[in-house]
Amino acid sequence: MAQSKRWVNYLLFFLTVISTYFVGFLWAMNYVYAGQDLEDIPAFLNIGIIFNPVLNRLSLIYSLSLLGILLGHELGHYLTCKNYHIEATLPYFIPAPTLIGTLGAFIRIKSPLTRRDELFDIGANGPLTGFILSVPALYFGLTWSKLAPMTVSEGTIEFGEPWLLKAMTRMIFGPVPADQALILHPMAMAAWVGLLVTSFNLFPIGQLDGGHIFYSLFGDKVRKISYIIVALLIVMGIFFWAGWLIWAILILLLGLRHPPVAWVPARLSRKRQIIAFLVLIIFLVSFIPAPVTDSGLLDLIG
């Protein structure tokens, strides 16, 4: 990449640091003041809150943990491209004023891919790296998480849990009582986002990571399955989480067809087939049907 254009990557990364730090501050407040009466919680714009060292440290932990997972994911793609002498850009991070502070990151591959095994490795190494980084962040974040009395008030947002989070929670806390709520440490929250991003990218469609992997395995058959995946996203958007509808629209805008690979061997190696199975397991333990509970289209218009 031309040195003169890298300032865009650096600027977007800097803005994403700021956006994730700000969101991390909100998660830090949620963690520190969990279980307290609303009257006892200082106002967000209170000077004492803004300069509270504990909250700032937890904000930084969220930001650095999440950015480390996302950066690891994109470097998995980028370094694999470099290994195959394929030209690719540095990661572009996307800052966003959302509940997680970012819409993720991506790289652009600028050279044509000529081998199916190259496509598979580039597609798989990103989510594999991101998942490997998410697991210890989730474990250590959960050991620092805590239980607090369940309080549900108007405007309360509840988040869905992937299977891996449920399994680790039971391993660390045992069965959580019905009147208790698990309050995630900001590092565990960053890992939750990391798992969510991993599962998003592993849908076997278009130019997502899962689309690369699936195309390298089954070729043009992937397009027929793409229509089924889009239909499934629409159904999940209606009944589970309206965000799936936006995801379906974005995928349709980007296109369902995967760019062809010039040279296609008869089949991938046994090692890559095993990795493909592992990637499927990663998707299953990371996937969250309703990242935000009770937020399907029917819930929102009901």
C-alpha positions, -999 to +999 in steps of 0.1 A: +000+000+000+013+034-008+026+051+023+006+083+015-027+064+018-020+047+051-031+078+070-067+066+064-061+033+082-044+051+111-071+077+114-099+051+114-080+031+140-076+062+162-113+070+159-122+034+168-100+036+199-120+067+209-154+052+201-147+019+219-131+037+249-163+058+252-185+027+250-162+009+274-168+037+299-205+029+299-198-008+304-174+001+332-201+021+349-226-008+345-200-031+360-189-009+390-224+003+400-243-029+393-269-037+420-269-001+434-300+021+436-303+045+407-302+075+431-268+064+444-252+063+409-234+095+400-245+114+369-225+104+338-213+140+332-202+144+368-165+155+369-157+128+395-171+101+372-152+114+341-118+113+359-125+082+381-094+061+377-112+028+381-137+036+354-110+048+330-089+017+336-119-005+329-127+015+298-092+011+285-094-027+292-126-029+271-111-009+242-078-027+241-093-061+245-118-056+217-093-039+194-068-067+201-094-093+190-104-074+159-068-066+150-059-103+154-087-113+132-077-090+104-040-098+108-049-134+103-062-124+068-035-099+061-005-120+071-019-150+051-021-128+021+015-117+026+026-153+029+011-161-005+025-128-020-011-115-024-014-077-022-038-066+005-044-034+024-039-028+061-070-032+082-097-005+080-115-002+113-150+012+115-158+035+144-195+037+153-217+051+181-232+018+189-235-004+220-201-019+211-183+011+197-174-003+163-188-021+132-157-042+130-128-040+105-119-053+071-090-056+046-092-053+009-075-079-012-061-062-043-046-092-062-065-119-079-067-153-061-055-182-082-058-212-059-086-226-039-063-235-009-052-198-008-088-187-006-095-212+022-065-202+042-072-164+039-109-169+048-102-193+078-072-177+094-091-145+104-119-161+124-095-187+138-072-160+152-101-139+165-116-169+183-083-179+198-079-144+212-115-142+224-114-174+245-088-163+271-103-128+272-137-144+279-123-167+306-104-141+325-131-115+320-156-140+336-134-146+366-136-109+372-173-107+365-198-108+393-234-116+403-258-089+414-295-089+423-317-091+392-333-057+385-354-052+354-366-017+347-380+001+317-353+006+291-331-022+304-312-039+276-306-077+279-281-094+257-281-129+244-254-154+253-235-177+230-231-213+240-194-208+249-203-180+274-230-201+290-206-230+294-178-209+309-203-191+332-215-225+346-179-237+350-169-206+369-201-196+388-221-228+388-259-225+382-268-188+384-298-182+407-329-169+390-329-138+411-293-130+402-278-114+370-244-119+357-226-086+353-198-089+328-164-074+334-155-051+304-130-077+292-157-103+291-179-079+273-151-073+247-149-111+243-187-113+238-183-088+210-154-107+195-175-139+194-204-120+178-181-106+151-167-140+145-201-156+140-212-127+118-183-133+095-187-171+093-220-170+076-213-190+044-223-163+020-209-138-005-175-124+004-177-129+041-151-152+057-176-180+057-183-173+021-146-177+012-144-210+031-176-224+017-167-214-018-133-231-015-150-263-004-180-264-027-174-239-055-204-224-073-229-244-052-224-218-025-247-194-044-277-217-041-272-218-003-268-180-002-304-175-010-313-199+019-290-180+043-306-146+033-341-160+039-329-174+073-316-139+082-349-123+073-368-149+095-344-143+124-348-106+120-386-109+124-386-132+154-352-128+172-333-096+164-342-069+139-305-063+132-305-094+111-327-076+086-300-049+082-274-076+078-295-093+051-298-060+032-261-053+034-253-088+021-277-084-008-261-050-016-226-065-016-238-094-038-243-131-033-219-142-060-184-151-049-156-140-073-143-171-092-109-186-084-089-193-115-074-226-105-096-252-086-081-285-075-103-315-071-105-312-033-089-295-004-063-314+017-075-334+047-059-308+070-080-281+056-111-302+058-105-307+095-100-270+099-133-264+081-150-286+106-133-267+135-146-234+120-181-249+119-178-257+156-165-221+163-196-207+145-219-229+166-204-220+200-202-183+190-235-177+173-262-156+191-296-158+176-307-127+195-277-105+204-302-082+220-331-101+235-368-093+227-357-071+198-372-090+168-393-070+144-425-084+159-413-073+193-405-038+181-438-032+164-459-051+189 
